Amino acid sequence: MFTSQGPTLRELAVQALSSIEDGYDLLAPKFDHTPFRTPHRMLHAVADTLSDLGPFDAGLDVCCGTGAGVGALLPLCGERVTGVDFSAGMLAEAKAAVVGEDGGPAVEWVRADALALPFTGAFDVAVSLGAFGHFLPAERPRLFAEIYEALRPGGIFAFPIGAPQPLTSPLYWALLGFDGVMRVRNLLRQPSFVMYYRTFPLGDVRRDLLRAGFTMRLRPLEEFGRRADGSPNWCLVEARKV
């Protein structure tokens, strides 16, 4: 599905009926051939914006998947970049795809739950790209608290966030429908597979970041243009540990 090298519809169905961890272990070998991988355009936009805030010594990619965010952080960090994910399959693919260069920052891979990160004051910058749909709104304060704890004082937690889709947009209704199907699936089958597209509104995210102790500002990602009212289609959230 999506490309000749990507997963078939049957493989995606098996993944969706599994737990999150098992599902991503199954999908891992073909993940980079699906639209679920963070696009290169987004990676470049995030890295370009972060470059104005660095350089950094140590970077962390939370829910790193196959390592796209780790690769984006490598040119920005002087000592090491760590990718953390709870899927052994995704980490195996990341290890094969992202290799540090001689003389460059070290690359480390850690298998752990993002809600229980094994780090304290270890990083200058943390990113997360495309993983927030796997966390229920009630879990978001704990997620932000774990990332806050992993950062050094003054450290930055950065992630892209898109403007809300208008009611007239076909994408609005597609995402609403997807979330509805996932809710029905999780009512009927266990273990649940948490993946929702409309559970990360900016207002709630801002509230939870501030409660975790971060300060926050938005940096427009001009690569993605602006809406008719002049607001950016995408921004990078810069949450800084006080």
For each residue, the residues with C-beta under 8 A, 3 or more apart:
1: 6 7 8 9 11 12 34
2: 6 7 33 34 35
3: 6 33 34
4:
5: 30 33
6: 1 2 3 30 33 34
7: 1 2 11 12 15 27 30 33 34
8: 1 11 12
9: 1 12 13
10: 13 14
11: 1 7 8 14 15 26 27 30
12: 1 7 8 9 15 16 27
13: 9 10 16 17
14: 10 11 17 18 26
15: 7 11 12 18 23 24 26 27
16: 12 13 23 185 193
17: 13 14 185 189 193
18: 14 15 22 23 26 191 193
19: 22 23 191 192 193
20: 23 24 134 191 193 194 195
21: 24 25 86 87
22: 18 19 25 26
23: 15 16 18 19 20 26 27 193
24: 15 20 21 27 28 31 65 87 89 90
25: 21 22 28 87 88 89 90
26: 11 14 15 18 22 23 89
27: 7 11 12 15 23 24 30 31 34 89
28: 24 25 31 66 87 89 90 92 93
29: 89 93
30: 5 6 7 11 27 33 34
31: 24 27 28 34 36 37 65 66 90 93
32: 37 66 93 97
33: 2 3 5 6 7 30
34: 1 2 3 6 7 27 30 31 37
35: 2
36: 31 130
37: 31 32 34 65 66 68 130
38: 42 43 68 69 129 130
39: 42 43
40: 43 44
41: 44 45 223 224
42: 38 39 45 46 129 160 221 234
43: 38 39 40 46 47 68 69 71 72 129
44: 40 41 47 48 72 223
45: 41 42 48 49 160 221 223 224 234 236
46: 42 43 49 50 72 127 129 158 160 221 236
47: 43 44 50 51 72 73 75 76
48: 44 45 51 52 223
49: 45 46 52 53 158 219 221 236
50: 46 47 53 54 73 76 125 127 156 158 236
51: 47 48 54 75 76
52: 48 49
53: 49 50 125 156 158 238
54: 50 51 76 77 124 125
55: 76 77 78
56: 59 73 76 77 78 124 125
57: 77 78 79 80 124
58: 77 79 80 81 82 122 123 124 125
59: 56 70 73 76 77 80 81 82 105 123 124 125 126 127
60: 81 82 83 84 119 122 123 125 126 127 147 150
61: 64 67 69 70 73 81 82 83 84 126 127 128 129
62: 84 114 117 126 127 128 131 147
63: 84 85 114 128 131 134
64: 61 67 68 69 70 83 84 85 90 91 94 109
65: 24 31 37 68 69 85 87 90 94 130 131
66: 28 31 32 37 90 93 94 97
67: 61 64 70 71 83 93 94 95 97 98
68: 37 38 43 64 65 71 72 129
69: 38 43 61 64 65 72 73 83 127 128 129
70: 59 61 64 67 73 74 81 82 83 94 98 107
71: 43 67 68 74 97 98
72: 43 44 46 47 68 69 75 76 127
73: 47 50 56 59 61 69 70 76 77 81 125 127
74: 70 71 77 81 98 100 104 105 107
75: 47 51 72
76: 47 50 51 54 55 56 59 72 73 125
77: 54 55 56 57 58 59 73 74 80 81 105 124 125
78: 55 56 57 105
79: 57 58 105 106
80: 57 58 59 77 105 106 107 108
81: 58 59 60 61 70 73 74 77 100 105 106 107 108
82: 58 59 60 61 70 107 108 109 110 119 122 123
83: 60 61 64 67 69 70 91 94 98 107 108 109 110
84: 60 61 62 63 64 109 110 111 112 114 117
85: 63 64 65 90 91 94 111 112
86: 21 111 112 113 114
87: 21 24 25 28 65 90 91
88: 25 91 92 111
89: 24 25 26 27 28 29 92 93
90: 24 25 28 31 64 65 66 85 87 93 94
91: 64 83 85 87 88 94 95 109 111
92: 28 88 89 95 96
93: 28 29 31 32 66 67 89 90 96 97
94: 64 65 66 67 70 83 85 90 91 97 98 109
95: 67 91 92 98 109
96: 92 93
97: 32 66 67 71 93 94
98: 67 70 71 74 83 94 95 107
99: 107
100: 74 81 104 105 106 107
101: 104
102:
103:
104: 74 100 101
105: 59 74 77 78 79 80 81 100
106: 79 80 81 100
107: 70 74 80 81 82 83 98 99 100
108: 80 81 82 83
109: 64 82 83 84 91 94 95
110: 82 83 84 118
111: 84 85 86 88 91
112: 84 85 86 116 117 118
113: 86 116 117
114: 62 63 84 86 117 128 131 135 143 146 147
115: 135 139 142 143 146
116: 112 113 146
117: 62 84 112 113 114 146 147 149 150
118: 110 112
119: 60 82 122 123 149 150
120: 149 150
121: 149 150 151 152 153
122: 58 60 82 119 150 151 152
123: 58 59 60 82 119 126 150 151 152 155
124: 54 56 57 58 59 77 151 152 154 155 156
125: 50 53 54 56 58 59 60 73 76 77 151 155 156 157 158
126: 59 60 61 62 123 147 150 151 155 156 157 158
127: 46 50 59 60 61 62 69 72 73 157 158 159
128: 61 62 63 69 114 131 132 147 157 159
129: 38 42 43 46 61 68 69 159 160
130: 36 37 38 65 133
131: 62 63 65 114 128 134 135
132: 128 135 140 159 199 200
133: 130 194 195 196 197 199 200
134: 20 63 131 194 195
135: 114 115 131 132 139 140 143 194 199
136: 139 140 194 199
137: 140 199 204
138: 141
139: 115 135 136 142 143
140: 132 135 136 137 143 144 200 204 205 208
141: 138 144 145 208 211 212
142: 115 139 145 146
143: 114 115 135 139 140 146 147
144: 140 141 147 148 157 208 209 211 212 214 239
145: 141 142 148 149 212
146: 114 115 116 117 142 143 149 150
147: 60 62 114 117 126 128 143 144 150 151 157 212
148: 144 145 151 157 212 213 214 241
149: 117 119 120 121 145 146
150: 60 117 119 120 121 122 123 126 146 147
151: 121 122 123 124 125 126 147 148 155 156 157 241
152: 121 122 123 124 155 241
153: 121 241 242
154: 124 240 241
155: 123 124 125 126 151 152 240 241
156: 50 53 124 125 126 151 238 239 240 241
157: 125 126 127 128 144 147 148 151 209 214 237 239 240 241
158: 46 49 50 53 125 126 127 236 237 238 239
159: 127 128 129 132 236 237
160: 42 45 46 129 221 234 235 236 237
161: 200 202 205 234 235 236 237
162: 233 234
163: 227 231 232 233 234 235
164: 201 202
165: 169 171 172 175
166: 169 172
167: 172
168: 172
169: 165 166 172 173
170: 173 174
171: 165 174 175
172: 165 166 167 168 169 175 176
173: 169 170 176 177
174: 170 171 177 178
175: 165 171 172 178 179 197 198
176: 172 173 179 180 198
177: 173 174 180 181
178: 174 175 181 182 197
179: 175 176 182 183 196 197 198 199
180: 176 177 183 184
181: 177 178 184 185
182: 178 179 185 186 193 194 195 196
183: 179 180 186 187 196
184: 180 181 187 188
185: 16 17 181 182 188 189 192 193
186: 182 183 189 190 192 193 194
187: 183 184
188: 184 185
189: 17 185 186 192
190: 186
191: 18 19 20
192: 19 185 186 189
193: 16 17 18 19 20 23 182 185 186
194: 20 133 134 135 136 182 186
195: 20 133 134 182
196: 133 179 182 183 199
197: 133 175 178 179
198: 175 176 179 201
199: 132 133 135 136 137 179 196
200: 132 133 140 161 204 205
201: 164 198 204 205
202: 161 164 205 206
203: 206 207
204: 137 140 200 201 207 208
205: 140 161 200 201 202 208 209 237
206: 202 203 209 210 216
207: 203 204 210 211
208: 140 141 144 204 205 211 212
209: 144 157 205 206 212 214 216 237 239
210: 206 207 213 214 215 216
211: 141 144 207 208
212: 141 144 145 147 148 208 209
213: 148 210 241 242
214: 144 148 157 209 210 239 240 241 242
215: 210 239 240 242
216: 206 209 210 237 238 239 240
217: 237 238
218: 235 236 237 238
219: 49 235 236 238
220: 226 232 234 235 236
221: 42 45 46 49 160 224 232 233 234 235 236
222: 225 226 232
223: 41 44 45 48 234
224: 41 45 221 232 233 234
225: 222 232 233
226: 220 222 230 231 232 233
227: 163 230 231 232 233
228:
229:
230: 226 227
231: 163 226 227
232: 163 220 221 222 224 225 226 227 235
233: 162 163 221 224 225 226 227
234: 42 45 160 161 162 163 220 221 223 224
235: 160 161 163 218 219 220 221 232
236: 45 46 49 50 158 159 160 161 218 219 220 221
237: 157 158 159 160 161 205 209 216 217 218
238: 53 156 158 216 217 218 219
239: 144 156 157 158 209 214 215 216
240: 154 155 156 157 214 215 216
241: 148 151 152 153 154 155 156 157 213 214
242: 153 213 214 215
